[in-house]
Amino acid sequence: MITKLKVFNKIYSITKVFFFLILISLSSCNSFYNSVYQKPKLVDKKVSENAKILHKKLFYTAKKGIAIGHQDATSYGIGWNEKDFPNIMKSDVEDIVGDLPAVFGFDIGRIELGRKENLDTVSFAFMRKTMIEAHKKGAIITVSWHLDNPTTGGDSWDNTPAVKDIIGEGIHKKKYELWLKRVADFFKTVKYEGKLVPIIFRPFHEMNGKWFWWGEGNCTSEEYVQLWQETVHALRDEHKLHNLIYAYSPNKLNPSDNYMKYYPGDDYVDILGIDVYDFKNSEEYVSSLKSSLALIKQIATEKNKLFAFTETGLETISTENWYTEVVYPVIENSGIAWVLFWRNYKTTHHYMPFKGHKSEEDFLEFKSFSKTLFLKDLPNITKD
């Protein structure tokens, strides 16, 4: 009888411990989500912890303000290149405001060809190093892909139809599969402390424009959707990449445009975006931006998805007080998680001010606004 009692007590104790551990596990899991940030439905059901943290950071960033981003922010700038500063993370933005951008934009065009540098001569080794360092500092990383035309061998702007050749049983499907393997192989090397760095991946952007081979008139909407979905399946399911958050970003909308025309579906998109540039007509830019952001906010709210201003800029920043009087009033209360200004390549092609630029003071004022968030302003989100 005593022996049976001891056995019973032992089983009872083990059972209590077992259920206690389950309770802790459930509590730990649930503590990441709350009544404000509820568990989102992401493209990847096996999404990594780091990618979950990134999504939550974007959610709370949008509540706080707007993360300010810059394409190729530390790769080069006006009068300098990263090769000139091997031991520091230099940036035109930091030179003016004393802080780095909150969002680092990169492009992996030419990775598909096995090149060592992208289409803008940024080495992939430097890109990897910078992505890791930016992530370490708490920055948000977004990646576009200006891939070459798989049918002709031309660049992204060679708008010879090619999508039909790389989907389904297309004649260049094997080539595209190799290209995706090279993308995956690169992303798998971007690790910090043994874990893949989370990345917002924004492929095949501005598809409602006619300038890219995947754009309007160069493929049907059905072909585009198939391309997107097959790309996601390859990266997520075949190559087991679980650190990606997928962003869909058409170009600015004309009155007759349908934002959802090329939409790959809720199961294939995590973030809604829009690209709108100011072509030295601020009145038209503001009008287009207001309507575009209002529309994606409405759609994103209905679908319970985040949304962002995925590309913008005014080449050479020729309009006086452009940041404070043109851009900021429109984005201030828009609800976007971030805005990405395009790159600083040369004095005739740049979208952020640099030391000595006439818009330097305007940008400093832009930085002082409560809702413009640079790197040090981002919310610190952990897995707990």
C-alpha positions as CSV (number, residue, x, y, z in Angstrom):
1,M,0.0,0.0,0.0
2,I,2.8,2.4,0.9
3,T,4.6,1.5,-2.3
4,K,1.5,2.3,-4.4
5,L,1.1,5.6,-2.5
6,K,4.7,6.6,-3.3
7,V,4.2,5.7,-7.0
8,F,0.9,7.7,-7.1
9,N,2.6,10.7,-5.5
10,K,5.5,10.5,-7.9
11,I,3.1,10.3,-10.9
12,Y,1.1,13.2,-9.5
13,S,4.3,15.3,-9.0
14,I,5.5,14.6,-12.6
15,T,2.0,15.5,-13.9
16,K,2.0,18.8,-12.0
17,V,5.4,19.7,-13.4
18,F,4.3,18.7,-16.9
19,F,1.3,20.9,-16.9
20,F,3.2,23.7,-15.2
21,L,5.7,23.6,-18.1
22,I,2.9,23.7,-20.6
23,L,1.4,26.7,-18.8
24,I,4.7,28.5,-18.9
25,S,5.1,27.7,-22.5
26,L,1.7,29.0,-23.4
27,S,2.1,32.1,-21.3
28,S,5.5,32.8,-22.9
29,C,4.0,32.4,-26.4
30,N,0.9,34.5,-25.6
31,S,3.0,37.3,-24.0
32,F,4.4,38.3,-27.4
33,Y,0.9,39.2,-28.5
34,N,-1.7,41.3,-26.7
35,S,-5.0,43.1,-27.1
36,V,-3.3,45.8,-29.2
37,Y,-0.9,43.6,-31.2
38,Q,-2.8,40.5,-32.0
39,K,-1.2,37.5,-33.8
40,P,-1.1,38.4,-37.5
41,K,-1.7,36.0,-40.4
42,L,1.7,36.0,-42.2
43,V,2.7,34.5,-45.5
44,D,5.0,32.1,-43.8
45,K,3.4,29.9,-41.2
46,K,6.9,28.9,-40.0
47,V,8.2,32.5,-39.9
48,S,11.3,33.0,-37.8
49,E,11.3,34.6,-34.3
50,N,13.3,37.5,-35.7
51,A,10.8,38.1,-38.5
52,K,8.0,38.0,-36.0
53,I,9.9,40.6,-33.9
54,L,10.4,42.8,-37.1
55,H,6.7,42.6,-37.9
56,K,5.8,43.7,-34.3
57,K,8.4,46.5,-34.5
58,L,6.8,47.7,-37.7
59,F,3.3,47.6,-36.0
60,Y,4.4,49.7,-33.1
61,T,6.5,52.0,-35.2
62,A,3.4,52.9,-37.2
63,K,1.7,53.7,-33.8
64,K,4.5,56.0,-32.8
65,G,5.3,57.7,-36.1
66,I,7.1,57.0,-39.4
67,A,10.4,55.2,-39.8
68,I,12.6,57.2,-42.2
69,G,14.5,55.2,-44.7
70,H,17.2,55.7,-47.3
71,Q,18.2,53.4,-50.2
72,D,21.9,52.5,-50.2
73,A,22.3,54.8,-47.2
74,T,25.8,53.6,-46.2
75,S,27.0,52.2,-49.5
76,Y,27.8,55.5,-51.1
77,G,26.8,59.2,-51.1
78,I,27.7,62.5,-52.7
79,G,31.5,62.5,-53.1
80,W,32.2,59.3,-51.2
81,N,32.0,55.5,-51.4
82,E,32.0,52.9,-48.6
83,K,35.4,51.7,-49.8
84,D,36.8,55.1,-48.6
85,F,35.5,54.4,-45.0
86,P,36.2,50.7,-44.3
87,N,35.9,51.1,-40.5
88,I,32.8,53.3,-40.1
89,M,29.2,53.3,-41.2
90,K,29.1,56.6,-43.1
91,S,25.8,58.2,-44.3
92,D,24.8,61.5,-45.9
93,V,21.8,61.4,-43.6
94,E,23.9,61.0,-40.4
95,D,26.2,63.7,-41.5
96,I,23.3,66.2,-41.3
97,V,21.1,64.9,-38.4
98,G,23.5,62.9,-36.3
99,D,21.6,59.7,-36.6
100,L,21.3,56.9,-39.2
101,P,18.1,56.2,-41.1
102,A,15.7,53.8,-39.4
103,V,15.2,51.8,-42.6
104,F,18.1,50.6,-44.8
105,G,17.1,49.9,-48.4
106,F,19.1,47.5,-50.6
107,D,18.8,46.0,-54.0
108,I,20.0,42.6,-55.1
109,G,19.8,43.0,-58.8
110,R,22.5,40.9,-60.5
111,I,22.6,38.4,-57.7
112,E,20.7,36.2,-60.1
113,L,23.7,36.2,-62.5
114,G,26.1,35.1,-59.8
115,R,27.9,38.5,-59.8
116,K,29.9,39.9,-56.9
117,E,28.3,43.3,-57.2
118,N,24.8,44.5,-57.7
119,L,23.6,46.7,-60.6
120,D,24.7,49.8,-58.7
121,T,28.2,48.3,-58.1
122,V,27.6,47.6,-54.4
123,S,29.4,44.4,-53.5
124,F,27.2,41.6,-52.0
125,A,29.9,41.0,-49.4
126,F,29.6,44.6,-48.2
127,M,25.8,44.4,-48.5
128,R,25.8,41.3,-46.2
129,K,28.1,43.0,-43.7
130,T,25.9,46.1,-43.7
131,M,22.7,44.2,-43.3
132,I,24.1,42.4,-40.3
133,E,25.4,45.6,-38.7
134,A,22.2,47.5,-39.4
135,H,20.1,44.7,-37.8
136,K,22.5,44.6,-34.9
137,K,21.8,48.3,-34.4
138,G,18.0,47.7,-34.5
139,A,17.4,49.0,-38.0
140,I,14.7,47.8,-40.5
141,I,16.0,46.2,-43.7
142,T,14.1,46.2,-47.0
143,V,15.2,44.6,-50.2
144,S,14.1,45.2,-53.8
145,W,15.2,43.2,-56.8
146,H,15.9,44.8,-60.2
147,L,16.6,41.5,-61.9
148,D,17.6,41.2,-65.5
149,N,15.3,40.1,-68.3
150,P,15.5,36.3,-68.3
151,T,14.4,36.1,-72.0
152,T,16.7,38.7,-73.6
153,G,19.5,39.1,-71.1
154,G,18.7,42.8,-71.0
155,D,18.2,44.7,-67.7
156,S,15.0,45.3,-65.7
157,W,14.0,48.1,-68.0
158,D,14.2,45.9,-71.1
159,N,10.4,45.5,-71.2
160,T,10.4,42.6,-73.7
161,P,7.7,40.2,-72.3
162,A,9.4,37.5,-70.2
163,V,7.1,36.5,-67.3
164,K,5.4,33.8,-69.4
165,D,8.8,32.2,-70.0
166,I,9.6,31.7,-66.3
167,I,6.3,30.5,-64.9
168,G,4.6,27.1,-65.1
169,E,6.5,25.1,-67.8
170,G,8.0,28.2,-69.4
171,I,11.1,27.9,-71.6
172,H,13.2,29.7,-69.0
173,K,11.7,28.2,-65.9
174,K,14.9,26.3,-65.0
175,K,16.9,29.5,-65.4
176,Y,14.6,31.3,-63.0
177,E,14.8,28.5,-60.5
178,L,18.6,28.9,-60.5
179,W,18.2,32.6,-60.0
180,L,15.9,32.0,-57.0
181,K,18.5,29.6,-55.6
182,R,21.1,32.3,-55.8
183,V,18.8,34.7,-54.0
184,A,18.1,32.2,-51.3
185,D,21.8,31.3,-51.0
186,F,22.7,34.9,-50.4
187,F,19.9,35.5,-47.9
188,K,21.0,32.4,-45.9
189,T,24.4,34.0,-45.4
190,V,22.9,37.1,-43.7
191,K,23.1,35.9,-40.1
192,Y,23.6,37.5,-36.7
193,E,24.4,35.3,-33.7
194,G,23.5,32.2,-35.7
195,K,20.1,33.5,-36.8
196,L,18.9,34.8,-40.1
197,V,18.4,38.5,-40.2
198,P,14.8,39.4,-40.9
199,I,14.2,41.1,-44.3
200,I,11.3,42.8,-45.9
201,F,11.4,41.5,-49.5
202,R,9.8,43.7,-52.1
203,P,10.2,42.0,-55.5
204,F,8.5,42.9,-58.8
205,H,7.6,46.4,-57.7
206,E,5.8,49.1,-59.7
207,M,4.1,46.4,-61.8
208,N,1.3,48.8,-62.9
209,G,3.9,50.8,-64.8
210,K,5.2,49.9,-68.2
211,W,8.9,50.3,-67.7
212,F,9.8,46.8,-66.2
213,W,9.5,43.5,-68.0
214,W,7.1,42.3,-65.3
215,G,5.0,45.5,-65.7
216,E,1.7,46.6,-67.3
217,G,1.4,45.5,-70.9
218,N,4.4,43.1,-70.7
219,C,2.5,40.4,-68.8
220,T,-1.1,39.7,-67.8
221,S,-2.2,40.2,-64.2
222,E,-2.8,36.4,-64.1
223,E,0.8,35.8,-65.2
224,Y,2.1,38.3,-62.6
225,V,0.2,36.7,-59.8
226,Q,1.5,33.2,-60.8
227,L,5.1,34.6,-60.9
228,W,4.7,36.1,-57.4
229,Q,3.1,33.0,-55.9
230,E,5.7,30.6,-57.5
231,T,8.5,32.9,-56.2
232,V,7.1,32.7,-52.6
233,H,6.7,28.9,-52.8
234,A,10.3,28.5,-54.0
235,L,11.8,30.7,-51.4
236,R,9.6,29.7,-48.5
237,D,8.9,26.0,-49.2
238,E,11.8,24.8,-51.4
239,H,14.6,26.8,-50.0
240,K,13.2,27.0,-46.4
241,L,13.7,30.7,-46.0
242,H,11.6,31.7,-43.1
243,N,13.0,35.2,-42.4
244,L,11.2,37.1,-45.1
245,I,8.2,39.4,-44.9
246,Y,6.7,40.1,-48.3
247,A,5.7,43.6,-49.5
248,Y,3.6,44.4,-52.6
249,S,4.2,47.9,-54.0
250,P,2.5,49.2,-57.2
251,N,3.5,52.6,-58.6
252,K,1.3,55.7,-58.0
253,L,-2.3,55.2,-59.1
254,N,-3.8,57.0,-62.0
255,P,-7.6,57.7,-61.8
256,S,-8.4,54.5,-63.8
257,D,-5.9,52.3,-62.0
258,N,-6.9,49.4,-59.8
259,Y,-4.5,48.9,-56.9
260,M,-5.6,45.2,-56.6
261,K,-5.2,44.3,-60.2
262,Y,-1.9,42.5,-59.7
263,Y,-2.5,41.6,-56.1
264,P,-1.1,38.0,-55.4
265,G,-3.6,37.3,-52.6
266,D,-3.8,37.7,-48.9
267,D,-1.8,34.4,-48.4
268,Y,1.1,35.8,-50.3
269,V,1.5,39.4,-49.1
270,D,2.3,40.7,-45.6
271,I,2.6,44.4,-46.3
272,L,0.9,46.8,-48.7
273,G,3.0,49.5,-50.2
274,I,3.0,52.3,-52.8
275,D,5.8,54.1,-54.8
276,V,5.1,57.7,-55.6
277,Y,7.8,60.2,-56.8
278,D,7.6,64.0,-57.2
279,F,8.6,64.8,-60.8
280,K,9.1,68.5,-59.9
281,N,5.3,69.0,-59.6
282,S,4.6,69.2,-55.9
283,E,0.9,69.9,-56.3
284,E,0.3,66.8,-58.4
285,Y,2.6,64.8,-56.1
286,V,0.6,65.8,-53.0
287,S,-2.7,65.1,-54.6
288,S,-1.6,61.6,-55.9
289,L,0.1,60.8,-52.5
290,K,-3.0,61.7,-50.5
291,S,-5.3,59.5,-52.5
292,S,-2.8,56.6,-52.8
293,L,-2.1,56.5,-49.1
294,A,-5.7,56.8,-48.2
295,L,-6.6,53.9,-50.5
296,I,-3.9,51.5,-49.2
297,K,-4.8,52.4,-45.6
298,Q,-8.4,51.4,-46.3
299,I,-7.4,48.1,-48.0
300,A,-4.7,47.3,-45.3
301,T,-7.2,48.0,-42.5
302,E,-9.8,45.7,-44.1
303,K,-7.2,43.0,-44.5
304,N,-5.5,43.6,-41.2
305,K,-2.1,44.2,-42.8
306,L,0.6,46.8,-42.3
307,F,1.2,49.4,-45.0
308,A,4.1,51.6,-46.0
309,F,5.4,54.3,-48.4
310,T,7.8,52.0,-50.1
311,E,9.6,54.5,-52.4
312,T,9.7,58.2,-53.0
313,G,11.8,61.2,-53.7
314,L,12.3,64.4,-55.6
315,E,15.5,64.2,-57.7
316,T,18.0,66.9,-56.5
317,I,15.4,68.1,-54.0
318,S,14.8,71.2,-56.0
319,T,11.6,72.3,-54.3
320,E,12.1,74.6,-51.3
321,N,11.1,73.1,-47.9
322,W,10.1,69.9,-49.7
323,Y,10.4,67.6,-46.6
324,T,8.6,69.9,-44.1
325,E,6.0,71.5,-46.3
326,V,5.3,68.9,-49.1
327,V,6.0,65.4,-47.7
328,Y,5.5,65.7,-44.0
329,P,1.9,67.1,-43.9
330,V,0.7,64.2,-46.1
331,I,2.5,61.4,-44.2
332,E,2.2,62.7,-40.7
333,N,-1.0,61.0,-39.8
334,S,-1.2,58.5,-42.7
335,G,-0.5,55.4,-40.6
336,I,2.4,54.2,-42.7
337,A,5.1,52.2,-41.0
338,W,8.0,53.7,-43.0
339,V,8.9,55.8,-45.9
340,L,11.9,55.0,-48.1
341,F,13.7,57.9,-49.9
342,W,15.7,56.8,-53.0
343,R,19.5,56.8,-53.3
344,N,22.2,59.5,-53.4
345,Y,24.2,58.6,-56.5
346,K,25.6,61.9,-57.7
347,T,24.9,65.6,-57.6
348,T,22.4,65.3,-60.5
349,H,20.7,62.2,-59.1
350,H,20.1,62.2,-55.4
351,Y,17.0,62.2,-53.1
352,M,18.4,63.0,-49.7
353,P,20.3,66.1,-48.7
354,F,24.0,66.1,-47.9
355,K,26.4,68.5,-46.2
356,G,26.1,71.9,-47.9
357,H,22.9,71.1,-49.7
358,K,20.4,73.9,-49.9
359,S,17.7,71.7,-48.2
360,E,19.9,70.8,-45.2
361,E,18.1,73.1,-42.8
362,D,14.7,71.9,-44.0
363,F,15.8,68.3,-43.4
364,L,17.0,69.2,-39.9
365,E,13.6,70.6,-39.2
366,F,12.0,67.4,-40.7
367,K,14.1,65.4,-38.2
368,S,12.8,67.4,-35.3
369,F,9.2,66.6,-35.9
370,S,7.7,64.1,-33.4
371,K,6.6,61.6,-35.9
372,T,9.8,61.3,-38.0
373,L,11.7,58.3,-36.6
374,F,15.3,57.8,-37.2
375,L,17.4,54.8,-36.0
376,K,17.6,55.9,-32.3
377,D,13.9,56.6,-32.2
378,L,12.7,53.1,-33.2
379,P,10.8,51.1,-30.5
380,N,12.8,48.3,-29.0
381,I,10.9,45.0,-29.4
382,T,12.0,41.7,-28.0
383,K,10.6,38.2,-28.2
384,D,9.3,38.4,-24.6
